[in-house]
Amino acid sequence: MTHETQAGAYRISDDPARFDIARGHAWICGQSYWAPGIPLDVFTRAVRGSLAIGVYDGDGAMAAMARVVTDRATFGLVCDVFVDPAHRAAGLGKALMTYIRAHPDLQGFRRLMLATRDAHGLYAQYDFEPLKGVEKWMEVWRPDVYRPA
């Protein structure tokens, strides 16, 4: 079941058939600081394996996006939040976060996480706080995984 809502002149939807993979890939591959160079096939698998959310303008073009990697029961990781530069300052980051926090498949979680370099103030408005118990967490970190050898 897909979920949609109106946000001013924009429509927010998690309909996978509506999500513009090529446009999302161009943003994340070419303009993001967190996944530069991500191959299209990897990005496509990531979108298909996530709750992918698009924000669409009045013409139906995707103006912003986010993904939530989730089991839809206990845990979620918000990632790939991106607003097209032509649509920035229209409140789409806030609209995406409002949509995510209210989404029926993302309720009752024990943990909802994200990582950001520079948008802490935005996410704090939606109850995100610095990670607790960091000494418990471990990771495999490969920041250059998408760069050619």
N, CA, C and O of each residue as an XYZ file, in Angstrom:
596
protein
N       0.837     -1.169      0.000
C       0.000      0.000      0.000
C       0.891      1.245      0.000
O       1.802      1.358      0.819
N       0.628      2.166     -0.910
C       1.403      3.394     -0.964
C       0.707      4.497     -0.176
O      -0.502      4.458      0.053
N       1.502      5.479      0.231
C       0.985      6.609      0.991
C       1.384      7.895      0.292
O       2.510      8.030     -0.186
N       0.456      8.836      0.236
C       0.699     10.125     -0.390
C       0.120     11.230      0.467
O      -0.815     11.019      1.239
N       0.699     12.422      0.315
C       0.176     13.605      0.990
C       0.522     14.831      0.174
O       1.444     14.802     -0.641
N      -0.199     15.884      0.384
C       0.048     17.156     -0.278
C       0.879     18.030      0.647
O       0.652     18.047      1.857
N       1.845     18.759      0.086
C       2.659     19.716      0.837
C       2.742     20.985     -0.003
O       3.656     21.146     -0.812
N       1.794     21.873      0.194
C       1.736     23.075     -0.638
C       1.486     22.697     -2.077
O       0.520     21.995     -2.376
N       2.338     23.151     -2.970
C       2.201     22.854     -4.400
C       2.815     21.510     -4.770
O       2.815     21.135     -5.943
N       3.334     20.784     -3.796
C       4.047     19.530     -4.043
C       3.243     18.345     -3.522
O       2.423     18.477     -2.614
N       3.498     17.190     -4.117
C       2.897     15.923     -3.698
C       4.021     15.017     -3.218
O       5.030     14.872     -3.907
N       3.865     14.405     -2.045
C       4.862     13.477     -1.500
C       4.273     12.079     -1.571
O       3.134     11.855     -1.162
N       5.058     11.135     -2.095
C       4.551      9.788     -2.301
C       5.651      8.753     -2.121
O       6.818      9.003     -2.426
N       5.257      7.583     -1.619
C       6.187      6.454     -1.549
C       5.867      5.404     -2.615
O       6.280      4.250     -2.501
N       5.137      5.807     -3.643
C       4.790      4.894     -4.738
C       6.055      4.564     -5.525
O       6.620      5.451     -6.165
N       6.519      3.303     -5.495
C       7.756      2.947     -6.196
C       7.671      3.172     -7.705
O       8.687      3.453     -8.342
N       6.489      3.056     -8.278
C       6.333      3.239     -9.721
C       6.534      4.700    -10.124
O       6.844      4.993    -11.278
N       6.362      5.587     -9.194
C       6.474      7.018     -9.485
C       7.900      7.544     -9.273
O       8.271      8.568     -9.847
N       8.686      6.862     -8.467
C      10.030      7.324     -8.114
C      10.925      7.370     -9.353
O      11.021      6.386    -10.086
N      11.578      8.508     -9.587
C      12.434      8.712    -10.758
C      13.863      8.291    -10.418
O      14.649      9.077     -9.888
N      14.183      7.027    -10.736
C      15.503      6.458    -10.421
C      16.620      7.270    -11.077
O      17.616      7.584    -10.426
N      16.465      7.611    -12.351
C      17.526      8.331    -13.068
C      17.807      9.682    -12.422
O      18.966     10.059    -12.249
N      16.772     10.400    -12.071
C      16.949     11.721    -11.444
C      17.570     11.568    -10.054
O      18.504     12.293     -9.712
N      17.059     10.635     -9.256
C      17.631     10.406     -7.937
C      19.093     10.015     -8.019
O      19.915     10.489     -7.235
N      19.416      9.149     -8.971
C      20.802      8.734     -9.138
C      21.682      9.917     -9.511
O      22.787     10.051     -8.984
N      21.219     10.771    -10.403
C      22.005     11.948    -10.797
C      22.309     12.820     -9.582
O      23.426     13.317     -9.435
N      21.318     13.004     -8.715
C      21.541     13.807     -7.507
C      22.558     13.159     -6.588
O      23.539     13.790     -6.194
N      22.324     11.898     -6.246
C      23.153     11.239     -5.235
C      24.556     10.962     -5.782
O      25.543     11.154     -5.072
N      24.650     10.524     -7.007
C      25.939     10.220     -7.631
C      26.753     11.485     -7.892
O      27.960     11.519     -7.651
N      26.081     12.518     -8.387
C      26.799     13.697     -8.847
C      26.831     14.881     -7.909
O      27.691     15.749     -8.054
N      25.904     14.946     -6.932
C      25.833     16.141     -6.103
C      25.912     15.885     -4.596
O      26.078     16.832     -3.828
N      25.800     14.651     -4.163
C      25.838     14.396     -2.720
C      27.280     14.293     -2.238
O      28.181     13.956     -3.007
N      27.489     14.586     -0.955
C      28.815     14.394     -0.364
C      28.981     12.978      0.170
O      30.105     12.565      0.454
N      27.892     12.219      0.316
C      27.968     10.919      0.994
C      28.086      9.739      0.039
O      28.508      8.663      0.464
N      27.731      9.896     -1.233
C      27.828      8.748     -2.156
C      28.238      9.183     -3.552
O      27.620      8.756     -4.528
N      29.270     10.027     -3.679
C      29.680     10.438     -5.025
C      30.137      9.232     -5.839
O      30.890      8.384     -5.360
N      29.669      9.178     -7.062
C      30.084      8.089     -7.947
C      29.341      6.788     -7.765
O      29.709      5.793     -8.388
N      28.308      6.749     -6.938
C      27.580      5.487     -6.736
C      27.068      4.977     -8.096
O      26.400      5.716     -8.819
N      27.373      3.742     -8.438
C      26.905      3.208     -9.718
C      25.372      3.120     -9.770
O      24.716      2.905     -8.752
N      24.829      3.287    -10.955
C      23.381      3.255    -11.138
C      22.776      1.948    -10.643
O      21.725      1.968    -10.003
N      23.410      0.811    -10.922
C      22.830     -0.466    -10.492
C      22.801     -0.587     -8.969
O      21.870     -1.169     -8.413
N      23.806     -0.047     -8.295
C      23.837     -0.079     -6.828
C      22.742      0.832     -6.271
O      22.013      0.450     -5.356
N      22.634      2.033     -6.829
C      21.599      2.969     -6.387
C      20.212      2.377     -6.614
O      19.339      2.494     -5.754
N      20.006      1.747     -7.755
C      18.708      1.142     -8.070
C      18.353      0.066     -7.057
O      17.220      0.016     -6.577
N      19.309     -0.797     -6.724
C      19.056     -1.832     -5.714
C      18.739     -1.206     -4.361
O      17.865     -1.688     -3.641
N      19.445     -0.134     -4.016
C      19.206      0.541     -2.738
C      17.790      1.109     -2.686
O      17.096      0.971     -1.679
N      17.371      1.739     -3.759
C      16.016      2.313     -3.808
C      14.977      1.208     -3.720
O      14.010      1.325     -2.968
N      15.164      0.147     -4.472
C      14.185     -0.941     -4.498
C      14.098     -1.670     -3.157
O      13.052     -2.228     -2.826
N      15.184     -1.670     -2.385
C      15.192     -2.338     -1.094
C      14.809     -1.442      0.073
O      14.926     -1.847      1.230
N      14.359     -0.244     -0.217
C      14.040      0.739      0.820
C      12.629      1.271      0.640
O      11.975      1.003     -0.368
N      12.174      2.016      1.612
C      10.982      2.835      1.452
C      11.490      4.117      0.800
O      12.050      4.982      1.474
N      11.296      4.237     -0.496
C      11.773      5.396     -1.256
C      10.642      6.406     -1.369
O       9.511      6.066     -1.717
N      10.970      7.646     -1.068
C       9.972      8.707     -1.024
C      10.372      9.790     -2.009
O      11.516     10.246     -2.015
N       9.436     10.195     -2.834
C       9.675     11.279     -3.767
C       8.754     12.445     -3.468
O       7.630     12.265     -2.999
N       9.245     13.641     -3.746
C       8.437     14.848     -3.677
C       8.322     15.341     -5.113
O       9.329     15.512     -5.800
N       7.097     15.568     -5.563
C       6.832     15.873     -6.968
C       6.208     17.249     -7.110
O       5.315     17.623     -6.350
N       6.697     18.008     -8.108
C       6.147     19.342     -8.337
C       4.839     19.241     -9.119
O       4.382     18.139     -9.425
N       4.247     20.367     -9.438
C       2.958     20.392    -10.123
C       2.957     19.725    -11.482
O       1.906     19.308    -11.968
N       4.137     19.618    -12.107
C       4.253     18.947    -13.404
C       4.540     17.457    -13.257
O       4.622     16.738    -14.253
N       4.691     16.995    -12.021
C       4.967     15.582    -11.772
C       6.438     15.228    -11.740
O       6.783     14.059    -11.573
N       7.327     16.224    -11.899
C       8.765     15.951    -11.852
C       9.212     15.828    -10.396
O       8.722     16.544     -9.523
N      10.139     14.919    -10.151
C      10.640     14.726     -8.803
C      11.521     15.915     -8.418
O      12.483     16.242     -9.113
N      11.177     16.549     -7.305
C      11.879     17.743     -6.834
C      12.749     17.455     -5.612
O      13.639     18.243     -5.292
N      12.508     16.354     -4.935
C      13.275     15.973     -3.739
C      13.048     14.487     -3.487
O      12.146     13.870     -4.052
N      13.890     13.935     -2.623
C      13.770     12.506     -2.319
C      14.345     12.190     -0.948
O      15.081     12.984     -0.363
N      13.996     11.028     -0.456
C      14.622     10.443      0.727
C      14.378      8.937      0.655
O      13.468      8.469     -0.028
N      15.211      8.196      1.373
C      14.996      6.760      1.522
C      14.998      6.436      3.000
O      15.666      7.100      3.793
N      14.242      5.407      3.368
C      14.322      4.854      4.709
C      14.595      3.366      4.552
O      13.773      2.624      4.013
N      15.761      2.940      5.031
C      16.101      1.529      5.069
C      15.460      1.003      6.338
O      15.799      1.443      7.437
N      14.530      0.059      6.193
C      13.725     -0.319      7.355
C      13.165     -1.726      7.248
O      12.987     -2.265      6.157
N      12.891     -2.307      8.414
C      12.134     -3.554      8.481
C      10.647     -3.269      8.664
O       9.839     -4.197      8.697
N      10.281     -1.995      8.783
C       8.908     -1.517      8.953
C       8.262     -2.028     10.250
O       7.038     -2.100     10.364
N       9.107     -2.377     11.215
C       8.583     -2.852     12.494
C       9.345     -2.280     13.679
O       8.735     -1.834     14.651
N      10.688     -2.290     13.609
C      11.477     -1.911     14.780
C      12.564     -0.881     14.516
O      12.998     -0.199     15.444
N      13.015     -0.750     13.266
C      14.207      0.045     12.985
C      14.107      0.735     11.625
O      13.525      0.203     10.680
N      14.685      1.923     11.552
C      14.790      2.619     10.284
C      16.032      3.483     10.241
O      16.472      4.012     11.262
N      16.591      3.622      9.059
C      17.728      4.497      8.806
C      17.332      5.436      7.679
O      17.152      5.009      6.538
N      17.199      6.711      8.001
C      16.855      7.720      7.003
C      18.135      8.080      6.259
O      19.160      8.372      6.874
N      18.067      8.059      4.936
C      19.259      8.380      4.149
C      18.862      8.984      2.801
O      17.686      9.025      2.439
N      19.860      9.444      2.081
C      19.675     10.021      0.745
C      18.615     11.115      0.712
O      17.845     11.212     -0.244
N      18.576     11.936      1.753
C      17.670     13.088      1.745
C      18.302     14.134      0.834
O      19.413     14.601      1.085
N      17.587     14.496     -0.221
C      18.141     15.432     -1.195
C      17.025     16.271     -1.792
O      15.983     15.747     -2.185
N      17.250     17.581     -1.858
C      16.315     18.502     -2.491
C      17.016     19.127     -3.686
O      18.110     19.675     -3.556
N      16.381     19.042     -4.852
C      16.938     19.635     -6.058
C      17.227     21.119     -5.804
O      16.396     21.813     -5.217
N      18.389     21.614     -6.236
C      18.725     23.020     -5.994
C      17.648     24.005     -6.475
O      17.468     25.055     -5.858
N      16.947     23.696     -7.538
C      15.900     24.584     -8.055
C      14.692     24.668     -7.123
O      13.865     25.569     -7.263
N      14.585     23.729     -6.166
C      13.428     23.684     -5.268
C      13.803     23.941     -3.813
O      12.967     23.800     -2.921
N      15.052     24.314     -3.571
C      15.475     24.594     -2.199
C      14.811     25.875     -1.710
O      14.440     26.737     -2.507
N      14.669     25.986     -0.436
C      14.006     27.117      0.226
C      12.489     27.053      0.057
O      11.798     28.030      0.342
N      11.966     25.924     -0.401
C      10.511     25.735     -0.513
C       9.980     24.900      0.648
O       8.796     24.564      0.679
N      10.850     24.560      1.608
C      10.421     23.779      2.767
C      10.322     22.295      2.515
O       9.673     21.583      3.282
N      10.955     21.805      1.447
C      10.805     20.384      1.106
C      11.545     19.464      2.061
O      11.101     18.336      2.279
N      12.654     19.900      2.636
C      13.336     19.083      3.639
C      12.437     18.857      4.842
O      12.336     17.739      5.348
N      11.790     19.908      5.295
C      10.858     19.787      6.419
C       9.647     18.946      6.023
O       9.172     18.133      6.816
N       9.150     19.135      4.810
C       7.995     18.347      4.359
C       8.345     16.863      4.318
O       7.534     16.026      4.714
N       9.546     16.527      3.842
C       9.988     15.127      3.828
C      10.062     14.560      5.238
O       9.592     13.449      5.482
N      10.643     15.304      6.163
C      10.779     14.806      7.525
C       9.421     14.672      8.210
O       9.206     13.727      8.969
N       8.512     15.595      7.956
C       7.161     15.480      8.507
C       6.484     14.227      7.974
O       5.838     13.497      8.725
N       6.631     13.980      6.680
C       6.054     12.791      6.044
C       6.647     11.512      6.653
O       5.917     10.583      7.000
N       7.963     11.481      6.775
C       8.630     10.298      7.324
C       8.192     10.041      8.763
O       7.879      8.906      9.124
N       8.168     11.081      9.580
C       7.809     10.897     10.994
C       6.353     10.483     11.167
O       6.006      9.868     12.176
N       5.491     10.810     10.197
C       4.070     10.449     10.293
C       3.710      9.193      9.513
O       2.588      8.701      9.630
N       4.629      8.668      8.726
C       4.319      7.520      7.855
C       3.853      6.325      8.689
O       4.516      5.960      9.660
N       2.729      5.714      8.329
C       2.193      4.614      9.135
C       3.113      3.400      9.248
O       3.026      2.661     10.228
N       3.997      3.175      8.265
C       4.910      2.031      8.327
C       6.147      2.304      9.172
O       6.978      1.413      9.351
N       6.281      3.516      9.694
C       7.476      3.896     10.432
C       7.152      4.306     11.870
O       7.855      5.125     12.463
N       6.096      3.737     12.416
C       5.660      4.080     13.774
C       6.059      2.987     14.769
O       6.180      1.817     14.405
N       6.260      3.384     16.020
C       6.537      2.431     17.092
C       7.924      1.851     17.060
O       8.172      0.817     17.680
N       8.843      2.490     16.349
C      10.208      1.974     16.242
C      10.970      2.147     17.548
O      10.757      3.093     18.305
N      11.850      1.213     17.775
C      12.788      1.328     18.880
C      13.879      2.333     18.522
O      14.371      3.059     19.386
N      14.253      2.371     17.249
C      15.312      3.289     16.825
C      15.082      3.721     15.384
O      14.842      2.900     14.499
N      15.160      5.034     15.172
C      15.162      5.640     13.845
C      16.411      6.503     13.794
O      16.590      7.392     14.627
N      17.267      6.248     12.826
C      18.583      6.892     12.793
C      18.796      7.646     11.490
O      18.073      7.456     10.512
N      19.792      8.494     11.505
C      20.298      9.122     10.296
C      21.675      9.667     10.596
O      22.082      9.755     11.754
N      22.387     10.030      9.554
C      23.687     10.681      9.688
C      23.654     11.927      8.818
O      23.101     11.915      7.718
N      24.247     12.997      9.318
C      24.304     14.241      8.558
C      25.599     14.973      8.863
O      26.125     14.899      9.973
N      26.097     15.670      7.875
C      27.287     16.483      8.070
C      26.917     17.880      8.545
O      27.657     18.498      9.310
N      25.754     18.384      8.084
C      25.496     19.803      8.296
C      24.036     20.191      8.539
O      23.719     21.380      8.543
N      23.142     19.223      8.742
C      21.722     19.563      8.906
C      21.185     19.151     10.275
O      20.013     18.796     10.399
N      22.018     19.195     11.282
C      21.603     18.796     12.628
C      20.400     19.600     13.118
O      19.499     19.046     13.747
N      20.382     20.886     12.838
C      19.280     21.744     13.274
C      17.950     21.337     12.676
O      16.925     21.356     13.357
N      17.962     20.968     11.403
C      16.728     20.491     10.752
C      16.231     19.232     11.437
O      15.064     19.153     11.821
N      17.095     18.255     11.594
C      16.667     16.958     12.118
C      16.305     17.010     13.599
O      15.467     16.234     14.058
N      16.925     17.909     14.345
C      16.580     18.064     15.761
C      15.110     18.482     15.919
O      14.482     18.162     16.929
N      14.564     19.190     14.933
C      13.155     19.594     14.978
C      12.212     18.391     14.904
O      11.022     18.502     15.200
N      12.762     17.241     14.506
C      11.968     16.016     14.358
C      12.419     14.949     15.349
O      12.311     13.753     15.080
N      12.923     15.391     16.491
C      13.283     14.559     17.637
C      14.573     13.765     17.483
O      14.849     12.905     18.319
N      15.367     14.013     16.461
C      16.661     13.341     16.344
C      17.642     13.992     17.301
O      17.661     15.212     17.464
N      18.458     13.154     17.932
C      19.463     13.593     18.906
C      20.777     12.903     18.586
O      20.799     11.940     17.820
N      21.886     13.388     19.169
C      23.146     12.667     18.986
C      23.002     11.208     19.436
O      22.245     10.903     20.357
N      23.726     10.335     18.784
C      23.660      8.902     19.045
C      24.025      8.599     20.493
O      25.019      9.103     21.017
N      23.218      7.781     21.118
C      23.455      7.349     22.503
C      24.242      6.040     22.478
O      24.097      5.236     21.557
N      25.065      5.837     23.485
C      25.767      4.566     23.618
C      26.693      4.265     22.456
O      26.777      3.119     22.012
N      27.391      5.276     21.957
C      28.227      5.062     20.775
C      29.284      3.988     20.987
O      29.752      3.375     20.028
N      29.661      3.757     22.244
C      30.670      2.732     22.505
C      30.178      1.328     22.175
O      30.983      0.404     22.053
N      28.869      1.158     22.031
C      28.293     -0.142     21.671
C      28.295     -0.389     20.163
O      28.250     -1.535     19.716
N      28.347      0.681     19.392
C      28.188      0.585     17.944
C      29.516      0.312     17.263
O      30.565      0.796     17.690
N      29.452     -0.475     16.194
C      30.618     -0.765     15.370
C      30.201     -0.613     13.920
O      29.012     -0.624     13.601
N      31.175     -0.472     13.051
C      30.865     -0.314     11.641
C      32.016     -0.810     10.784
O      33.155     -0.914     11.240
N      31.699     -1.107      9.554
C      32.685     -1.293      8.497
C      32.558     -0.025      7.662
O      31.494      0.229      7.098
N      33.599      0.761      7.571
C      33.549      2.075      6.919
C      34.441      2.061      5.686
O      35.657      1.893      5.784
N      33.821      2.240      4.524
C      34.533      2.294      3.256
C      34.104      3.548      2.487
O      33.304      3.451      1.557
N      34.615      4.706      2.855
C      34.146      5.949      2.237
C      34.440      6.059      0.743
O      33.783      6.835      0.049
N      35.395      5.315      0.241
C      35.768      5.403     -1.176
C      35.276      4.232     -2.008
O      35.802      3.990     -3.095
N      34.288      3.504     -1.530
C      33.846      2.285     -2.196
C      33.368      2.522     -3.625
O      33.476      1.613     -4.448
N      32.848      3.696     -3.957
C      32.340      3.944     -5.301
C      33.356      4.594     -6.233
O      33.061      4.823     -7.406
N      34.530      4.888     -5.733
C      35.561      5.514     -6.572
C      36.332      4.447     -7.323
O      36.635      3.388     -6.774
N      36.650      4.725     -8.585
C      37.417      3.738     -9.364
C      38.777      3.466     -8.715
O      39.384      4.354     -8.116
N      39.232      2.241     -8.845
C      40.516      1.843     -8.240
C      41.676      2.479     -8.962
O      42.829      2.258     -8.592
